[in-house]
Amino acid sequence: MNVRAVSAKMISRVIDSGLTLDAALAGSLASIKQHDDRRFAKELCFGALRWFDQLEFILNRYLSRKLKRKDSDIKMLILIGLYQLHYLNTPGYAAISETVNAVAELDKAWAKPLVNAVLRRSQREFHKIQPELNKNLTARYSHPQWLVNKIQLDWPDLWEAVLQANNQRPPQHLRVNVLKTSRESYLDELSRAGIRAEKMDLTPSAILAPDAVDVSRLPGFEAGYVSIQDAGAQLAATLLDPQPGDRVLDACAAPGGKTAHICERQPSIDEITAIDVDKKRIGLLNNTLSRLNLNAKVIKANVGATDSWWDGQPFDRILLDAPCSATGVIRRHPDVKYLKSSEQVANLRNIQAELLEATWPLLKRGGKLVYSTCSLLDDENDRVIEKFLNNHPSANLETIREEWGIATTYGRQLLPCIDNTDGFYYAKLAGTT
């Protein structure tokens, strides 16, 4: 099984069929038997998608005519070769010869001379097209034009830094389960295991592991001592601040990281209800709770259809981590750039507004609701809160008085280029007393 050929097919499924990279990897990695080969395939897929627009720009400069859609696998194979030449330390001769050899597994022998010619020309002549590439924002920053335009509009002073940060490899953040150990004790465990790590000031449970570590190497992972969770996501439970005896709703809860953190942070809550509409994601949520030995009332339902699941008892705290464009997690999921569109963002904004309208009546008088997204886009964040407040004069906006992120009109925004976290947005609403 040729790793480069398999990787080319996986990337093609993302770009041409709209499959998430996670789904593509899950469907194809099993065909690669060696651990190092699977790791290399992931590197090729993530890297080629991270730099897709730029690599495509380079490819098009060396083609007399575009490849047909049915030959998308050949196109993706060439992009993989270009990624090796320009972003990995693969020797040029190896990157070219191994990529050309991969054509055989795609059963398109006619493409061998083409793949060879494009890669060799790029190796020799890249400096000639680099000035043109730098002038093309889509190619230079490797983001679709619609997304470049949106980020320029929403972050006029930071747009270049945001785009550059989106193309970096993400850090690995850990969340210590304070019910089982302290952060200081767990840092000692990591040190004894030879794993570099340091505390993060963002939350009391957050740790940065500069070198990505497989969960199998994390001390006590299976016993529930630690979870992998971005430090920005850990702020949700902190802002929600559940108190002993509270009834808590985690809307759109899967895969369960925030649900679990709420339980770890406040073990004396009366009950937490965790809802998600997707059966597979509900399974992930239950697995998360099981590993950490935590309890929640898990319901598979559309959280907006409250008549189908709500028992009529109001909640003291509600976390609405709304479905969004996921533009704040592009570092971790570069396929987001090609699976989302400006039209989808408009649709998501409507869904976010509908969910906020649906969950607000479930809040107890004097209770608190935290609205969050992993989006960088104003349309999904401040604009949703602005519309809601205009329609609900009795709702009170609580200012988030923290130093992290950037203060917006209605909330706070974390940015990868400033906070070294995923791009989370938070706003906090309080019900009338």
N, C-alpha and C positions, 0 to 999 in steps of 0.2 A: 504494500500500500504506500504510494508516494505521498509524502506529507504535503508537498506544495500543491499537488493536484487536488487532494482532499480539501485543503484550505481555500483554493480557488472556487471550488463548488460551494463551500459554505458562504463565502462572501457574495457569490452570485445569488444565493437564496435570500440574503439580506437585502441587497440592492434591487433585485428584479422581482422578488416575490413578497417582500415586506415582512419576512420572518425576522424575529429578534435574533441578535447574535447569540444570546444565551440558548435559545431554542435550536439554532443551527448547530451549535457546539454539542448540545445534548444529543442531537440526532446523528452526529457523525464522528465524534471523538472516539467512540467505542471501537471504531474500525481501525484505529491506530493503536497498536499493541504496546509499544515502548513508552514509558513515562516521559523520557526526554523528548521523544518525537511529539507526544501530545502537548507538552509544554511549548515546543517550537511552533506547532500549528496554532496554538492560541496567540503566541507572539505575532505570527504572520497575520492572523485575522484582525486582531486588535490594532496592530500597527497600520495595516493597509486601510482599514476603515478610519482610523484617526487622521490619516493624511490623504484620504481618498480624493478630494477635490484637487489637491496639489499634484498627486500622482497621475490623475486623469489628464490634467493640463499638460504634463510632460509627455504622456503617451500621445496625445492628440497632435503634438508638434512633430511627431515622427511617423504619423500615418498619412498616407495619401487619401484614404477614405476611411470612414468609421467602420468598425466591425459590426456585423449584423447581430441582432439580439440573440439569435440561436447560438452565437459564438461568444456569449458573455463569459463563459468559463475561461476562454483564451484571454479575453481582456483582463479578467481578474488575475490570471496567472502572470501576465505581464506586469500588472500593478504590484504583485508580490515581489517580482524580480526587481522592480524599481525601488521598492521599499528596502529591500536588502542592500541595494547599491548605495542608497542615499541616507539611510537611517540606521542600519545595522553595521557591525564591524565585519561583515562577511567579505572575504577577499573577492575582488571582482570576478576572477576566473571561475570561482566556485559558485557565486550567485548566478552567473550567466549559464554555465554548463548544467547545473542542477535544475534550473528553471526550464531550460530547453528540454532536458531529459523528461521532465514531468509531462510534456505534451503527449508523449506516447500513451500515458494512462487515460488521457482525455479522448483518445482515439481520433485525433485530428492531425495526422502526420504533416499535412500541408502547412500547418502553422509553425513548424519548427524554424524555417528560415526567417519568418516574420518576427518571432519572439527573439531569436538571436540578433537580428538586425536592430530592432528597437533598443534592446538592452545595451548593445555595443555602442550605438550612437549616443545614447544617454550618458554612458560612461565617458565617452570622448568629448561630447559637445554640450554638456549641461551648462557650462559657464556661458555659452552663447545665448541661451534662452532665459537665464536667471534674471536679468534686468526686466524682461517682459513679465516674467512670473511675479516679481515683486510689485509690479504696478497693478496687478490683477488681485483685488482683495479676496475674492473667493479662493484663488489658488494660493495666495500668500499665507492666509490664515486657515485654509482648508475648512471652510464653513460654507454651506449653501448661501446664495446671495440674500434670500429672504431673511435668514437668521442674522447675517452680518448687518443688514439694514435695521432689524429690530433692536439688536444690542447697541448699535450706534445711537439709535433714538433714545433708548432707555438709560444708557450709561455713556453720555457724550464725553465725559472726562476719563472714562476707564475702559472704553470698548476694546481698545487694542490689548490691554492687559488681560481682560476677560477672555478674549479669543485665544490669546497665547496660553493662558492657564488651562483652558479647556483641552489643549493638545498635549498637556504634560501627563506623565504617568501619575496616577492617584496615590496618595499616601494610604497606609493601612492604620486605621484607628481601632482601638479596642475599648470595650466597656466592661469594667470590672463589676461583678455581681457583689454589691456591698452587703448582701445578706449572708454571704459565705466567707468573704475575706475583705481586707482593706486594700486600697490602691497601693500603698507602700509595701505591704506584704507581697502583693502579686508582682510588683516591680522586682522585688528580691527573687521571686521564683523565676521570673524571666531571665534575670542576670545569671542565676545558677544554671539555667538551660542554655546559656550562651546566646541569648536573643537580646539584641540592642533595643532599648525602649526608654521612653521618658514620659513624665506626666504632662498633661495638657491642662492649662488653667481654665479652659472654657467651661468644663463641668468637673465636679469632684470624682467622677468615675472614668474619665477619659485618659487614654494612654496612646501615644504615638509610637508605632514600630516602624522605624525608617526603612528597614528591609522587609518586604512582604514575607509573611510567614504562613505556611500551610497550617490549617487548624490542627492537623495531627501532631504538630510540634508544640502547640500551645499548652502549657501545663494546666491540667484540670479542665480542659475544654468540655470533654464529654460529661464531666461531673457538674458542669454548670457554673464554673468559677468565672468564666469570661465569655464574652460574645464579640463578634466583629460587627462594629457599627460606627459609622462616621460620627465624629464629635459634634457636627452640626445637627445631626438627627437626635443626639442625646439631649439637646436643649428643649425638645418638646416636653419631656416629663418635668424638666426643671421649671419651665414656664407654666405648665399646668398646675404644678404645686398641689397635688391632692393631699387632703387632710385626713386624719383618722376618722373612720365612719362614713366617708364620702362614698356616694355611688358615682361611678365613672363610666363614661361611654368613649370607646375608641372606635370612631367611625372609619371605615376603609382601613381596617387594622392590619391585614396581611402584608408582609409575611410574619409580623408579630414582634419586631424589634422594639417598637415603641410601647406596645402593650406590656411586654416583659419588663422594660425599664420602669414603667409606672409602678408595677408590682414590686420591683426591687427597691425603688425609692421610698414607697409608702406601703409596707406590708399590712398596715392596719386599716386599709380601706374596707368598706363594707362589701363592695362587689364591683368588678369591672366587667362590662359587656363589650366584647370585641366582635365587630361585624365586618364581613366582606362578602362580595357577591360571587366571587370566583371559587369554584370547588377545589381546584388544584392549589390555589393560594391559601385556602382554608386549611388544607393539609399541611402546608408549610408552617402556618401559624400554630397548629396543634403540635407539630414537631418541635417548634421553638419552645413552647411552654413546657412540653414534656422533658426536654433536655435540661431545662432550668428548674424543674420541679415546682412550677408555678401554676396557679389556678385562675381561670377566667371563664366567664359565660360566653362561649363561642357560638355565633349564629351565622349561618349562611343566608344572606338576604341582601336585597337592595336597601341600603340604609335610608334612602330617600322615601321608600314606600313604608312609612312608619306604621301604618295600620296593620301590616303583615307581621310585625315582630315586637313592637313596643308594648309594654305592660301597663302603660299609663303613669308609672311612677317617675317623677322628674329626676334629672341627674344634677349632681353638684358640680361636676366637671365634665366637659366635652372636649375631646381632641378631634378636630376635623382635618385630617391629613389628606387633602383633596387630590383626586386624579389630576394630573397636570402634564405639561409637555416634557418634563424631566430634563429641561435644558440646564439645570443646575448640577446634573450628574453625568455630563458628557465625558468627563475624564474617565469615569468608570464604564460608561456605556457609549462609546463613540458612534454606535449605530443609530442613536437618537437623532443625530443630525440628518439622517436619511430616511427615518421612519416617521418623522413629523413634518408638518407643513403649516404655513400661515393660516390656512383654512381650518386645520385641526385645532389650532390654538383658539380660534374664534369659537369653535364648538365646545372646547374644554371650558372656556370662560362661562358659557351658559350652564354647563353641568356643575361647575363650582358654585355658581350663584344659586342654582336649584338645591344643591345639597346644604348650603348654608341656610337657605330659607326653611328647608325641611327639618334640620336639626335644632335650629334656634328655639322652637316652641317646646323642646324636650328639656330645656335648661331650667333649673330651679331658680326662683327669685333670689337674686344675690349671687348666683353661681357664675362660673367663668367658662368661657369657650375660647380655645386656642385654634386659630385657623393657620394652617401651614401648607406650603407646597415645596417641591424641590425644583422650582422654576426661577429663572433669572428675569422673566418677562413681566413688565408692569401690568399688562392686560390681565394676567392671572393672579395678581397680587393686590397692589393698592387699588386698582380699578374695581376689583370685586368687592373689597371692603368699603370703598367709597359708595358704590351703588347700594350696598346693604344698609349702610348708615343713613343714607338719604331716604330709604324706604322704611326705616325703623328708628324714628327719633328717640324712642325710649331706650335704645341700646347705647351702652356707654363704652367708648373706646378707652382702654387702659394703655397709657404710654409704657413701653418697655424700656425701663431705665437701666440699660446695660451698656458696656463699652464695646462689646463685640459687634462686628458687622457695621452696617451703615444705616443710620436712621432714615426712614422714608416718611412720607406724610402720615401714614397710618400704622406702620410697623417697623420691623428691622429686617435687613437683607444681609445674609452671609454671601461672600463672593470668594471663589477659589483663589483669586489673585491677591486677596488681602488676608483672609483668615486661614488659608490652607485647609479648608473644609469643603464639602459639597455646597452647592449654592442654594441654601434654604431661605425661605421667607417665613416670617412669623408675624401674626397680629393677634392681639388679645382683646376680647370683648367681655363685658360684664353685664349680667342681667340686672334690672332695676330691683332695689330692695323694698 
